[in-house]
Amino acid sequence: ADSIRVHRLRVQDVAGGVPAQEAVQQLLHFIGSRPLGGYYLEFDVAMLNRAIWPLLGMGLPQPKIEVSAMYYDYKFKQLPPYQQQATTEIDLRFATLMQDLALPEREAHDALNDAVMAAMAFIKLRRLRGEA
């Protein structure tokens, strides 16, 4: 029930979809050997690995690029040295990150919207680090 409320997908909404094994094969073909990027990616990768393990006998081997870690590093480097020595809490909520980076927010908990927002944050953080 919570998942339906958050993601707005009911059983009847996905009933006509592609079988899980076919969807996983299409996803693997799409991903190829590219690194995976996302915001709190660990949960998403764990969900994918549950479906991928039976097919490959292993999880996704790609490097993972964690946007929340990139943002943490960016904010940490802005702190004065005396605060860097102490344990400093940095607000890692997605909405905070998007607002702080002056990026447009889309409706959350939608796979496409979340991916687009994480990609925008990734690009902006790379530019801010001079990696564009």
TAGINOR-V747068 format. One record per residue. N is the residue number from 0. PHI is phi in radians with two decimals (none if undefined). Layout:
N;PHI / N;PHI
This chain:
0;none / 1;-1.12 / 2;-1.10 / 3;-1.11 / 4;-1.12 / 5;-1.32 / 6;-1.67 / 7;1.02 / 8;-2.10 / 9;-1.77 / 10;-0.97 / 11;-1.18 / 12;-1.26 / 13;-1.90 / 14;-1.06 / 15;-1.59 / 16;-1.29 / 17;-1.24 / 18;-1.00 / 19;-0.95 / 20;-1.09 / 21;-1.15 / 22;-1.09 / 23;-1.13 / 24;-1.11 / 25;-1.11 / 26;-1.10 / 27;-1.07 / 28;-1.11 / 29;-1.14 / 30;-1.17 / 31;1.04 / 32;-1.79 / 33;-1.18 / 34;-1.19 / 35;-1.79 / 36;-2.18 / 37;3.13 / 38;-1.82 / 39;0.87 / 40;-1.17 / 41;-0.95 / 42;-1.12 / 43;-1.10 / 44;-1.14 / 45;-1.08 / 46;-1.13 / 47;-1.13 / 48;-1.09 / 49;-1.06 / 50;-1.49 / 51;-1.45 / 52;-0.94 / 53;-1.06 / 54;-1.46 / 55;-1.85 / 56;1.30 / 57;-2.86 / 58;-1.55 / 59;-1.16 / 60;-1.53 / 61;-1.06 / 62;-1.10 / 63;-1.96 / 64;-1.92 / 65;-1.63 / 66;-1.14 / 67;-1.13 / 68;-1.21 / 69;-1.07 / 70;-1.16 / 71;-1.01 / 72;-1.04 / 73;-1.06 / 74;-1.22 / 75;-1.07 / 76;-1.18 / 77;-1.46 / 78;-1.31 / 79;-1.18 / 80;-0.93 / 81;-1.15 / 82;-1.42 / 83;-1.21 / 84;-1.36 / 85;-1.62 / 86;-1.25 / 87;-2.02 / 88;-1.54 / 89;-2.07 / 90;-1.22 / 91;-1.82 / 92;-1.12 / 93;-0.99 / 94;-1.09 / 95;-1.11 / 96;-1.03 / 97;-1.11 / 98;-1.16 / 99;-1.10 / 100;-1.52 / 101;0.98 / 102;-1.89 / 103;-1.22 / 104;-1.66 / 105;-1.96 / 106;-1.06 / 107;-1.38 / 108;1.14 / 109;-2.14 / 110;-0.94 / 111;-1.17 / 112;-1.06 / 113;-1.08 / 114;-1.16 / 115;-1.13 / 116;-1.14 / 117;-1.12 / 118;-1.15 / 119;-1.10 / 120;-1.13 / 121;-1.02 / 122;-1.10 / 123;-1.11 / 124;-1.14 / 125;-1.11 / 126;-1.13 / 127;-1.13 / 128;-1.52 / 129;1.36 / 130;-1.82 / 131;-1.00
